[in-house]
Amino acid sequence: MTLNTSRRGFLKGAAAATAVLLVGTRPDGAIAAANAENTALNPFVKINADGRVTAIIKHFEKGQGPATGLSTLIAEELGLSMDQIDYEFAPSNPQVYNNLLFGPFQGTGGSTAMANSFVQYRNAGAAAREMLIQAAAQEWGVASTDLSIENGVIQGAGKSASLGDFVAAAAQIEAPAEPRLKDPSEFRLIGNPDVRRLDSEIKGNGKAIYAMDLHLPNQMIAMIARSPQKGGTVTGFDDTGSKDVKGFIRAATLPTGAGVVVYAENTWAAMQARDALDVSWDLSAAETRSSDEIRDEILAALEAEPEYNVTKADQAATLSAIDDAATVVERTFYFPLLAHAPMEPLNCTIEATADGGIVLHDGSQMPTGPHMALAQIFQLPMEKIQINTLLAGGSFGRRATPDADYQVEAALAFALTDRSRPVKLVWSREDDLRSGYYRPAFGHKVRVGLDSDGHILGWDHRIAGQSIMKGTAFEAMMVHDGVDHSSVEGVSDTPYQIPGMFVGLTDTKKATSTLWWRSVGHTHTAYAMEVMMDLAAEAAGVDPVEYRLRHLTGGKDQERLAGVLKLAAEKASWGAAPDGRTQGIAVHKSFGSYAAEVVEISGNAEDGVKIEKVTCAVDCGLAVNPDVVKAQMEGGIGYGIGHVMRDQITLTGGEVDQYNFPDYEPLRIGDIGAIDVHVVPSAEAPTGVGEPGTPPSAPALANAVARASTDLILSDLPMTESNVSFV
Amino acid sequence: MTITLKLNGKTHDVEAEPGTPLLWVIRDELKLTGTKFGCGVASCGACTVHLNGEPVRSCQTYVEDVEDAEITTIEGIDNPIAKAVQQAWMELDVVQCGYCQSGQVMSAVGLLSENPKPSAEEIDEYMYGNACRCATYQRIRAGIQRASEIMEA
């Protein structure tokens, strides 16, 4: 280590040996640096004395790539190769590690991880670079401008040294307020398609640790017997049968009455003891409706006057224009409840610390939610609650509930113990499908009036369904004038230039807990819009791509949508499908990104559809990691198509009918052919990729199936409900 | 009861009741967590291990039935086929959330062990039982084909 005497005097013994440079922005936005002991900072970059750099990742990793992406931003600005950077997940701290688009709230969602971190993480890397260079310049007596960092080596003026040699010195330097960020022409890692994921190796060799894999010494496993119908409460239980299970510890009713907790020494014992438990329920206030009744209610609401005029449009003018139209195309769509079913069933572990605090170990999508909930449950200040974020085996929105559902269950289960043993709450797949939170059921009724030349005169779009945001902490932010924006996004703000458009919304009663599901409102709005665009094009006698392009003029949104539409069409050889193949197309903007997809099928509804190929074009601004962008599109397409083919959650007498994967069949490898993704080169700021691949996939498939089949009306989803078979 | 298992080349005496799925012995008793719990009904493949070299679903394999078998988990698989698969998985960045991937790798090794050059259709057929909610299927298909090339080289 090369330190001058005065600094050597300042750093003492072990502190110097383990010197760590932490760089980040203060809560007020000012860049700051200090050694590891200073916990008032907001660190994104940690550099150990041995020169090893660790990126502190404020977003959780459910496969969508922020661990790699945010590390790349720091490595780029700091002058590292990707094998010189490690990552770790940030602790829960809503002031320091907040999502800049969410306010003082730490969380991952809305496909915002890269969008809100792009400048923040580059600044942190760039500030670290400048401080290390300044420290070296002082030591060597040369100008900072003569030095650079390449591949983790500080070099220039005939000298070179490891970053570790200057960590301690750099920690004494005031961080630059506005470090110079690289010009995009200087990027070596950002935008480089050869940058690989940092988590590939551990996920391919079984070493990756998910929350489910945590084994704390002396831990108990907790599983919960929940009401078979939502809203039921426990009146009593008999655990005689459970007592015969070796490893069963005890059972206790949750203070909310929502279930009975079974504690056991291991997971298998917990499962068996729960099966053997006999619980009696008060179901007088529980949900009793079937999904057919829910569907009837939604379809009836579509026929009545809408509760809200979403865009304050002139409804009478729209109706009158449609009355005068030469042709009217009309469809009613029903979208069922859907489960998220992430591969790793929900779970988390809670333990007490020696100083009276609580630690939650969780693959947490929105740490601030459970953080606040646990502070309330345990009556502790926020700083006495820590959250250890672990890898998550998927989420698709499920690990982020406004009421922190499973973390609260775990906290209540832990609070019922003497707190001497950690409690790990485990959900089974059956719990996940039956006791879960669902993409709400929605209906759309759309009437489009065309003149004799195929021009749109009026578009009457009615939406009815179960609000996600109402009744939650997000209501104030997401509901305006009674309208839950997540119920209408993708329709009310469509970039299509549609004359005479009216959008009406009616809220219907929730039968289950509703929750955002990969791409939120766009899961149904893109389908309704894009199927109607195809029907309007058909009625107008115009090619579906050409017809869409006619309505995509006049602005940047329209230009970028038209760009991906044309690119996808070109790459898919639109209009020139091989014999026996049929194509369908859809395009949609969501989460700031633009995606167009062409689905190519063989067969038809009656004989069986095979999904041969999907071609996708995406414009997500600057693609920090183009291969991760492609992977997210591939996954988003698979997620959308898998569900629209055959999945739904149904209720009978208030009880969920599906039990496990055999009743909620995941997309399988043979269900879908090649997916060919093209990323539009762009210098615009990065936008979302986790969700935008999903919305166009289902309508592109529907449009292909409708074209291949005779007299097929795809009104009810999944498609198997509208007499489509798949081979 | 005490059951003796031969797992990853070592002998382990474990305490388990008859009827206990091998999955939970591997995860909770032996603390080998690369083998995952996804469904418990042999419907997702996340718990795939090898029994005498053949992929099986450990959530529906009972501990008392495997005392004489050689059990291999993702932590213990290190033959040239496994190395080829894991190298291909990294080259192509097959994984997303990764939770199913131990099972995918174990099944892929099983496939390539009996069919070193599978066609896309043969891959689809063999891998059907391994679900991936992130839908990494196209890369799994490509990963198996790439592993096949690595094995040939």
Interface residues (C-beta under 8 A of the other chain):
Chain A: K62 G63 Q64 G65 R196 R197 D199 S200 E201 I202 K203 G204 N205 G206 K207 A208 I209 Y210 M212 D213 H215 K246 N266 T267 W268 M271 A341 P342 M343 E344 P345 L391 A392 G393 G394 S395 F396 S428 R429 D627 V628 A631 E634 G635 I637 G638 Y639 G642 N660 F661 P662 P666 L667 R668 I669 G670 I672 A674 I675
Chain B: E17 T20 P21 W24 R27 D28 E29 K31 L32 T33 G34 T35 K36 F37 G38 C39 G40 V41 S43 C44 A46 T73 I74 E75 V85 Q86 W89 M90 E91 D93 V94 V95 Q96 C97 G98 Y99 C100 Q101 S102 V105 I123 D124 E125 M127 Y128 N130 A131 C132 R133 C134 A135 T136 Y137 Q138 R139 I140 R141
